[in-house]
Amino acid sequence: MSNLKELTMDHHRSAERCGFVKVLLGGNISNELYGTFLINQYHKYTALENLAMSKGLLDGIESIVRADKILADATELLLHTNIDLLESTSKYVEHIQ
């Protein structure tokens, strides 16, 4: 059986060719755009982690939880800037819930 890296390699290569990912990985991203990314990631991770915890899927591996760390990064970067959720994030969170 192939490992996870091999199974997801094509998806990762495809994602790396997306415009936003090129900006993110290229190091030329503005604080505002990176903040939008972080806030949206925070909401996605919160939904996923809450669901996983409610099902006991993170029992014994709680150290992989990332939502609070993402929020801390966003808070440090953005200070008091308000950022709206992307429609895709809202739909994703709704689907997970």
ZAZAGU-508972 format. One record per atom (N, C-alpha, C): residue number from 0; atom name; x, y, z. Coordinates in nm, 2 decimals. Layout:
<pts>
k=NUM | a=CA | xx=X | yy=Y | zz=Z
...
</pts>
This chain:
<pts>
k=0 | a=N | xx=0.08 | yy=-0.12 | zz=0.00
k=0 | a=CA | xx=0.00 | yy=0.00 | zz=0.00
k=0 | a=C | xx=0.09 | yy=0.13 | zz=0.00
k=1 | a=N | xx=0.05 | yy=0.22 | zz=-0.08
k=1 | a=CA | xx=0.13 | yy=0.35 | zz=-0.08
k=1 | a=C | xx=0.10 | yy=0.43 | zz=0.04
k=2 | a=N | xx=0.20 | yy=0.52 | zz=0.07
k=2 | a=CA | xx=0.18 | yy=0.60 | zz=0.19
k=2 | a=C | xx=0.11 | yy=0.73 | zz=0.15
k=3 | a=N | xx=0.07 | yy=0.80 | zz=0.25
k=3 | a=CA | xx=-0.02 | yy=0.92 | zz=0.23
k=3 | a=C | xx=0.05 | yy=1.02 | zz=0.14
k=4 | a=N | xx=0.18 | yy=1.04 | zz=0.15
k=4 | a=CA | xx=0.25 | yy=1.14 | zz=0.07
k=4 | a=C | xx=0.23 | yy=1.10 | zz=-0.08
k=5 | a=N | xx=0.25 | yy=0.97 | zz=-0.11
k=5 | a=CA | xx=0.24 | yy=0.93 | zz=-0.25
k=5 | a=C | xx=0.09 | yy=0.94 | zz=-0.30
k=6 | a=N | xx=0.00 | yy=0.91 | zz=-0.21
k=6 | a=CA | xx=-0.15 | yy=0.91 | zz=-0.25
k=6 | a=C | xx=-0.19 | yy=1.06 | zz=-0.28
k=7 | a=N | xx=-0.13 | yy=1.15 | zz=-0.21
k=7 | a=CA | xx=-0.18 | yy=1.29 | zz=-0.23
k=7 | a=C | xx=-0.09 | yy=1.38 | zz=-0.31
k=8 | a=N | xx=0.02 | yy=1.32 | zz=-0.37
k=8 | a=CA | xx=0.12 | yy=1.40 | zz=-0.44
k=8 | a=C | xx=0.06 | yy=1.48 | zz=-0.56
k=9 | a=N | xx=-0.03 | yy=1.42 | zz=-0.64
k=9 | a=CA | xx=-0.09 | yy=1.49 | zz=-0.75
k=9 | a=C | xx=-0.18 | yy=1.61 | zz=-0.70
k=10 | a=N | xx=-0.25 | yy=1.59 | zz=-0.59
k=10 | a=CA | xx=-0.33 | yy=1.70 | zz=-0.54
k=10 | a=C | xx=-0.24 | yy=1.81 | zz=-0.49
k=11 | a=N | xx=-0.13 | yy=1.78 | zz=-0.43
k=11 | a=CA | xx=-0.04 | yy=1.89 | zz=-0.38
k=11 | a=C | xx=0.02 | yy=1.96 | zz=-0.50
k=12 | a=N | xx=0.06 | yy=1.89 | zz=-0.60
k=12 | a=CA | xx=0.12 | yy=1.96 | zz=-0.72
k=12 | a=C | xx=0.02 | yy=2.05 | zz=-0.79
k=13 | a=N | xx=-0.10 | yy=2.00 | zz=-0.79
k=13 | a=CA | xx=-0.21 | yy=2.08 | zz=-0.85
k=13 | a=C | xx=-0.23 | yy=2.21 | zz=-0.77
k=14 | a=N | xx=-0.24 | yy=2.19 | zz=-0.64
k=14 | a=CA | xx=-0.26 | yy=2.31 | zz=-0.55
k=14 | a=C | xx=-0.15 | yy=2.41 | zz=-0.56
k=15 | a=N | xx=-0.02 | yy=2.36 | zz=-0.58
k=15 | a=CA | xx=0.09 | yy=2.45 | zz=-0.58
k=15 | a=C | xx=0.09 | yy=2.54 | zz=-0.71
k=16 | a=N | xx=0.01 | yy=2.50 | zz=-0.81
k=16 | a=CA | xx=0.00 | yy=2.58 | zz=-0.93
k=16 | a=C | xx=-0.11 | yy=2.69 | zz=-0.92
k=17 | a=N | xx=-0.19 | yy=2.69 | zz=-0.82
k=17 | a=CA | xx=-0.29 | yy=2.79 | zz=-0.80
k=17 | a=C | xx=-0.23 | yy=2.92 | zz=-0.77
k=18 | a=N | xx=-0.30 | yy=3.03 | zz=-0.82
k=18 | a=CA | xx=-0.25 | yy=3.16 | zz=-0.80
k=18 | a=C | xx=-0.22 | yy=3.20 | zz=-0.66
k=19 | a=N | xx=-0.31 | yy=3.18 | zz=-0.57
k=19 | a=CA | xx=-0.29 | yy=3.22 | zz=-0.43
k=19 | a=C | xx=-0.18 | yy=3.14 | zz=-0.37
k=20 | a=N | xx=-0.17 | yy=3.01 | zz=-0.40
k=20 | a=CA | xx=-0.06 | yy=2.93 | zz=-0.34
k=20 | a=C | xx=0.08 | yy=2.98 | zz=-0.39
k=21 | a=N | xx=0.09 | yy=3.02 | zz=-0.51
k=21 | a=CA | xx=0.21 | yy=3.07 | zz=-0.56
k=21 | a=C | xx=0.25 | yy=3.20 | zz=-0.49
k=22 | a=N | xx=0.15 | yy=3.29 | zz=-0.46
k=22 | a=CA | xx=0.18 | yy=3.41 | zz=-0.38
k=22 | a=C | xx=0.22 | yy=3.37 | zz=-0.24
k=23 | a=N | xx=0.15 | yy=3.28 | zz=-0.18
k=23 | a=CA | xx=0.18 | yy=3.24 | zz=-0.04
k=23 | a=C | xx=0.32 | yy=3.18 | zz=-0.03
k=24 | a=N | xx=0.35 | yy=3.08 | zz=-0.12
k=24 | a=CA | xx=0.48 | yy=3.02 | zz=-0.11
k=24 | a=C | xx=0.59 | yy=3.10 | zz=-0.17
k=25 | a=N | xx=0.56 | yy=3.20 | zz=-0.25
k=25 | a=CA | xx=0.66 | yy=3.29 | zz=-0.30
k=25 | a=C | xx=0.72 | yy=3.40 | zz=-0.21
k=26 | a=N | xx=0.65 | yy=3.41 | zz=-0.09
k=26 | a=CA | xx=0.69 | yy=3.51 | zz=0.01
k=26 | a=C | xx=0.66 | yy=3.65 | zz=-0.02
k=27 | a=N | xx=0.57 | yy=3.67 | zz=-0.12
k=27 | a=CA | xx=0.54 | yy=3.81 | zz=-0.16
k=27 | a=C | xx=0.39 | yy=3.84 | zz=-0.12
k=28 | a=N | xx=0.35 | yy=3.79 | zz=-0.01
k=28 | a=CA | xx=0.21 | yy=3.81 | zz=0.03
k=28 | a=C | xx=0.20 | yy=3.92 | zz=0.12
k=29 | a=N | xx=0.09 | yy=4.00 | zz=0.10
k=29 | a=CA | xx=0.07 | yy=4.12 | zz=0.19
k=29 | a=C | xx=0.02 | yy=4.07 | zz=0.33
k=30 | a=N | xx=0.04 | yy=4.15 | zz=0.43
k=30 | a=CA | xx=-0.02 | yy=4.11 | zz=0.56
k=30 | a=C | xx=-0.17 | yy=4.10 | zz=0.56
k=31 | a=N | xx=-0.23 | yy=4.18 | zz=0.48
k=31 | a=CA | xx=-0.38 | yy=4.18 | zz=0.47
k=31 | a=C | xx=-0.43 | yy=4.05 | zz=0.41
k=32 | a=N | xx=-0.37 | yy=4.01 | zz=0.30
k=32 | a=CA | xx=-0.40 | yy=3.88 | zz=0.24
k=32 | a=C | xx=-0.37 | yy=3.76 | zz=0.32
k=33 | a=N | xx=-0.25 | yy=3.77 | zz=0.39
k=33 | a=CA | xx=-0.22 | yy=3.66 | zz=0.48
k=33 | a=C | xx=-0.31 | yy=3.65 | zz=0.59
k=34 | a=N | xx=-0.35 | yy=3.76 | zz=0.65
k=34 | a=CA | xx=-0.45 | yy=3.77 | zz=0.75
k=34 | a=C | xx=-0.58 | yy=3.71 | zz=0.71
k=35 | a=N | xx=-0.63 | yy=3.74 | zz=0.59
k=35 | a=CA | xx=-0.75 | yy=3.68 | zz=0.54
k=35 | a=C | xx=-0.74 | yy=3.53 | zz=0.54
k=36 | a=N | xx=-0.62 | yy=3.48 | zz=0.49
k=36 | a=CA | xx=-0.60 | yy=3.34 | zz=0.48
k=36 | a=C | xx=-0.60 | yy=3.28 | zz=0.62
k=37 | a=N | xx=-0.53 | yy=3.34 | zz=0.72
k=37 | a=CA | xx=-0.53 | yy=3.28 | zz=0.85
k=37 | a=C | xx=-0.66 | yy=3.28 | zz=0.92
k=38 | a=N | xx=-0.74 | yy=3.38 | zz=0.91
k=38 | a=CA | xx=-0.87 | yy=3.39 | zz=0.97
k=38 | a=C | xx=-0.96 | yy=3.28 | zz=0.91
k=39 | a=N | xx=-0.96 | yy=3.26 | zz=0.78
k=39 | a=CA | xx=-1.04 | yy=3.16 | zz=0.72
k=39 | a=C | xx=-0.99 | yy=3.02 | zz=0.75
k=40 | a=N | xx=-0.86 | yy=3.00 | zz=0.76
k=40 | a=CA | xx=-0.81 | yy=2.87 | zz=0.81
k=40 | a=C | xx=-0.85 | yy=2.85 | zz=0.95
k=41 | a=N | xx=-0.85 | yy=2.95 | zz=1.04
k=41 | a=CA | xx=-0.89 | yy=2.93 | zz=1.18
k=41 | a=C | xx=-1.03 | yy=2.88 | zz=1.18
k=42 | a=N | xx=-1.12 | yy=2.93 | zz=1.11
k=42 | a=CA | xx=-1.26 | yy=2.89 | zz=1.11
k=42 | a=C | xx=-1.28 | yy=2.75 | zz=1.06
k=43 | a=N | xx=-1.20 | yy=2.71 | zz=0.95
k=43 | a=CA | xx=-1.21 | yy=2.58 | zz=0.90
k=43 | a=C | xx=-1.15 | yy=2.47 | zz=1.00
k=44 | a=N | xx=-1.04 | yy=2.51 | zz=1.06
k=44 | a=CA | xx=-0.98 | yy=2.42 | zz=1.16
k=44 | a=C | xx=-1.06 | yy=2.40 | zz=1.28
k=45 | a=N | xx=-1.13 | yy=2.51 | zz=1.32
k=45 | a=CA | xx=-1.22 | yy=2.50 | zz=1.44
k=45 | a=C | xx=-1.33 | yy=2.41 | zz=1.41
k=46 | a=N | xx=-1.39 | yy=2.42 | zz=1.30
k=46 | a=CA | xx=-1.50 | yy=2.33 | zz=1.26
k=46 | a=C | xx=-1.46 | yy=2.18 | zz=1.26
k=47 | a=N | xx=-1.34 | yy=2.16 | zz=1.19
k=47 | a=CA | xx=-1.29 | yy=2.02 | zz=1.18
k=47 | a=C | xx=-1.25 | yy=1.96 | zz=1.32
k=48 | a=N | xx=-1.18 | yy=2.04 | zz=1.39
k=48 | a=CA | xx=-1.13 | yy=2.00 | zz=1.52
k=48 | a=C | xx=-1.25 | yy=1.97 | zz=1.62
k=49 | a=N | xx=-1.35 | yy=2.06 | zz=1.62
k=49 | a=CA | xx=-1.46 | yy=2.04 | zz=1.71
k=49 | a=C | xx=-1.53 | yy=1.91 | zz=1.67
k=50 | a=N | xx=-1.55 | yy=1.88 | zz=1.54
k=50 | a=CA | xx=-1.62 | yy=1.76 | zz=1.50
k=50 | a=C | xx=-1.53 | yy=1.64 | zz=1.54
k=51 | a=N | xx=-1.40 | yy=1.65 | zz=1.51
k=51 | a=CA | xx=-1.31 | yy=1.53 | zz=1.54
k=51 | a=C | xx=-1.31 | yy=1.50 | zz=1.69
k=52 | a=N | xx=-1.31 | yy=1.61 | zz=1.77
k=52 | a=CA | xx=-1.31 | yy=1.59 | zz=1.91
k=52 | a=C | xx=-1.44 | yy=1.53 | zz=1.96
k=53 | a=N | xx=-1.55 | yy=1.57 | zz=1.91
k=53 | a=CA | xx=-1.68 | yy=1.52 | zz=1.95
k=53 | a=C | xx=-1.69 | yy=1.37 | zz=1.92
k=54 | a=N | xx=-1.62 | yy=1.33 | zz=1.82
k=54 | a=CA | xx=-1.62 | yy=1.18 | zz=1.78
k=54 | a=C | xx=-1.51 | yy=1.10 | zz=1.84
k=55 | a=N | xx=-1.43 | yy=1.17 | zz=1.92
k=55 | a=CA | xx=-1.32 | yy=1.10 | zz=1.99
k=55 | a=C | xx=-1.20 | yy=1.07 | zz=1.90
k=56 | a=N | xx=-1.20 | yy=1.13 | zz=1.78
k=56 | a=CA | xx=-1.09 | yy=1.10 | zz=1.68
k=56 | a=C | xx=-0.96 | yy=1.16 | zz=1.72
k=57 | a=N | xx=-0.95 | yy=1.26 | zz=1.81
k=57 | a=CA | xx=-0.83 | yy=1.32 | zz=1.85
k=57 | a=C | xx=-0.78 | yy=1.27 | zz=1.99
k=58 | a=N | xx=-0.85 | yy=1.17 | zz=2.04
k=58 | a=CA | xx=-0.81 | yy=1.12 | zz=2.17
k=58 | a=C | xx=-0.67 | yy=1.07 | zz=2.16
k=59 | a=N | xx=-0.58 | yy=1.12 | zz=2.25
k=59 | a=CA | xx=-0.44 | yy=1.07 | zz=2.25
k=59 | a=C | xx=-0.35 | yy=1.15 | zz=2.16
k=60 | a=N | xx=-0.41 | yy=1.23 | zz=2.07
k=60 | a=CA | xx=-0.33 | yy=1.30 | zz=1.98
k=60 | a=C | xx=-0.37 | yy=1.45 | zz=1.97
k=61 | a=N | xx=-0.41 | yy=1.50 | zz=2.09
k=61 | a=CA | xx=-0.46 | yy=1.64 | zz=2.10
k=61 | a=C | xx=-0.36 | yy=1.74 | zz=2.06
k=62 | a=N | xx=-0.23 | yy=1.70 | zz=2.06
k=62 | a=CA | xx=-0.12 | yy=1.80 | zz=2.02
k=62 | a=C | xx=-0.13 | yy=1.84 | zz=1.88
k=63 | a=N | xx=-0.21 | yy=1.77 | zz=1.79
k=63 | a=CA | xx=-0.22 | yy=1.81 | zz=1.65
k=63 | a=C | xx=-0.32 | yy=1.93 | zz=1.63
k=64 | a=N | xx=-0.39 | yy=1.96 | zz=1.73
k=64 | a=CA | xx=-0.49 | yy=2.07 | zz=1.72
k=64 | a=C | xx=-0.42 | yy=2.20 | zz=1.69
k=65 | a=N | xx=-0.47 | yy=2.27 | zz=1.59
k=65 | a=CA | xx=-0.40 | yy=2.39 | zz=1.54
k=65 | a=C | xx=-0.49 | yy=2.52 | zz=1.55
k=66 | a=N | xx=-0.62 | yy=2.51 | zz=1.57
k=66 | a=CA | xx=-0.70 | yy=2.63 | zz=1.55
k=66 | a=C | xx=-0.65 | yy=2.75 | zz=1.64
k=67 | a=N | xx=-0.63 | yy=2.72 | zz=1.77
k=67 | a=CA | xx=-0.59 | yy=2.83 | zz=1.86
k=67 | a=C | xx=-0.45 | yy=2.89 | zz=1.82
k=68 | a=N | xx=-0.36 | yy=2.81 | zz=1.77
k=68 | a=CA | xx=-0.23 | yy=2.86 | zz=1.72
k=68 | a=C | xx=-0.25 | yy=2.95 | zz=1.60
k=69 | a=N | xx=-0.34 | yy=2.91 | zz=1.51
k=69 | a=CA | xx=-0.36 | yy=2.99 | zz=1.39
k=69 | a=C | xx=-0.42 | yy=3.12 | zz=1.43
k=70 | a=N | xx=-0.52 | yy=3.12 | zz=1.53
k=70 | a=CA | xx=-0.58 | yy=3.24 | zz=1.58
k=70 | a=C | xx=-0.48 | yy=3.33 | zz=1.64
k=71 | a=N | xx=-0.39 | yy=3.28 | zz=1.72
k=71 | a=CA | xx=-0.28 | yy=3.36 | zz=1.78
k=71 | a=C | xx=-0.19 | yy=3.42 | zz=1.68
k=72 | a=N | xx=-0.16 | yy=3.35 | zz=1.57
k=72 | a=CA | xx=-0.08 | yy=3.41 | zz=1.46
k=72 | a=C | xx=-0.16 | yy=3.53 | zz=1.40
k=73 | a=N | xx=-0.28 | yy=3.50 | zz=1.37
k=73 | a=CA | xx=-0.37 | yy=3.61 | zz=1.31
k=73 | a=C | xx=-0.38 | yy=3.73 | zz=1.40
k=74 | a=N | xx=-0.40 | yy=3.71 | zz=1.52
k=74 | a=CA | xx=-0.42 | yy=3.82 | zz=1.62
k=74 | a=C | xx=-0.29 | yy=3.90 | zz=1.62
k=75 | a=N | xx=-0.18 | yy=3.84 | zz=1.63
k=75 | a=CA | xx=-0.05 | yy=3.91 | zz=1.63
k=75 | a=C | xx=-0.03 | yy=3.99 | zz=1.51
k=76 | a=N | xx=-0.06 | yy=3.93 | zz=1.39
k=76 | a=CA | xx=-0.04 | yy=4.00 | zz=1.27
k=76 | a=C | xx=-0.14 | yy=4.11 | zz=1.24
k=77 | a=N | xx=-0.27 | yy=4.09 | zz=1.28
k=77 | a=CA | xx=-0.37 | yy=4.18 | zz=1.24
k=77 | a=C | xx=-0.41 | yy=4.29 | zz=1.34
k=78 | a=N | xx=-0.38 | yy=4.26 | zz=1.47
k=78 | a=CA | xx=-0.42 | yy=4.35 | zz=1.57
k=78 | a=C | xx=-0.57 | yy=4.37 | zz=1.57
k=79 | a=N | xx=-0.62 | yy=4.48 | zz=1.53
k=79 | a=CA | xx=-0.76 | yy=4.51 | zz=1.54
k=79 | a=C | xx=-0.83 | yy=4.51 | zz=1.41
k=80 | a=N | xx=-0.78 | yy=4.45 | zz=1.31
k=80 | a=CA | xx=-0.83 | yy=4.45 | zz=1.17
k=80 | a=C | xx=-0.95 | yy=4.35 | zz=1.16
k=81 | a=N | xx=-1.06 | yy=4.39 | zz=1.11
k=81 | a=CA | xx=-1.17 | yy=4.30 | zz=1.09
k=81 | a=C | xx=-1.16 | yy=4.24 | zz=0.95
k=82 | a=N | xx=-1.18 | yy=4.11 | zz=0.95
k=82 | a=CA | xx=-1.17 | yy=4.04 | zz=0.82
k=82 | a=C | xx=-1.30 | yy=3.95 | zz=0.80
k=83 | a=N | xx=-1.36 | yy=3.96 | zz=0.69
k=83 | a=CA | xx=-1.48 | yy=3.88 | zz=0.66
k=83 | a=C | xx=-1.44 | yy=3.74 | zz=0.61
k=84 | a=N | xx=-1.52 | yy=3.65 | zz=0.64
k=84 | a=CA | xx=-1.50 | yy=3.51 | zz=0.59
k=84 | a=C | xx=-1.53 | yy=3.51 | zz=0.45
k=85 | a=N | xx=-1.45 | yy=3.43 | zz=0.38
k=85 | a=CA | xx=-1.48 | yy=3.40 | zz=0.24
k=85 | a=C | xx=-1.61 | yy=3.31 | zz=0.23
k=86 | a=N | xx=-1.68 | yy=3.33 | zz=0.12
k=86 | a=CA | xx=-1.81 | yy=3.25 | zz=0.10
k=86 | a=C | xx=-1.77 | yy=3.10 | zz=0.10
k=87 | a=N | xx=-1.66 | yy=3.06 | zz=0.04
k=87 | a=CA | xx=-1.62 | yy=2.92 | zz=0.04
k=87 | a=C | xx=-1.60 | yy=2.87 | zz=0.18
k=88 | a=N | xx=-1.54 | yy=2.95 | zz=0.27
k=88 | a=CA | xx=-1.52 | yy=2.91 | zz=0.41
k=88 | a=C | xx=-1.65 | yy=2.89 | zz=0.48
k=89 | a=N | xx=-1.74 | yy=2.99 | zz=0.46
k=89 | a=CA | xx=-1.87 | yy=2.97 | zz=0.53
k=89 | a=C | xx=-1.94 | yy=2.85 | zz=0.48
k=90 | a=N | xx=-1.94 | yy=2.82 | zz=0.36
k=90 | a=CA | xx=-2.00 | yy=2.69 | zz=0.31
k=90 | a=C | xx=-1.93 | yy=2.57 | zz=0.36
k=91 | a=N | xx=-1.80 | yy=2.57 | zz=0.37
k=91 | a=CA | xx=-1.72 | yy=2.46 | zz=0.42
k=91 | a=C | xx=-1.76 | yy=2.43 | zz=0.57
k=92 | a=N | xx=-1.76 | yy=2.54 | zz=0.65
k=92 | a=CA | xx=-1.79 | yy=2.53 | zz=0.79
k=92 | a=C | xx=-1.93 | yy=2.48 | zz=0.81
k=93 | a=N | xx=-2.02 | yy=2.53 | zz=0.73
k=93 | a=CA | xx=-2.16 | yy=2.49 | zz=0.74
k=93 | a=C | xx=-2.17 | yy=2.34 | zz=0.70
k=94 | a=N | xx=-2.10 | yy=2.29 | zz=0.60
k=94 | a=CA | xx=-2.10 | yy=2.15 | zz=0.56
k=94 | a=C | xx=-2.05 | yy=2.06 | zz=0.68
k=95 | a=N | xx=-1.94 | yy=2.11 | zz=0.74
k=95 | a=CA | xx=-1.88 | yy=2.03 | zz=0.85
k=95 | a=C | xx=-1.97 | yy=2.02 | zz=0.97
k=96 | a=N | xx=-2.04 | yy=2.13 | zz=1.00
k=96 | a=CA | xx=-2.13 | yy=2.13 | zz=1.11
k=96 | a=C | xx=-2.25 | yy=2.05 | zz=1.08
</pts>
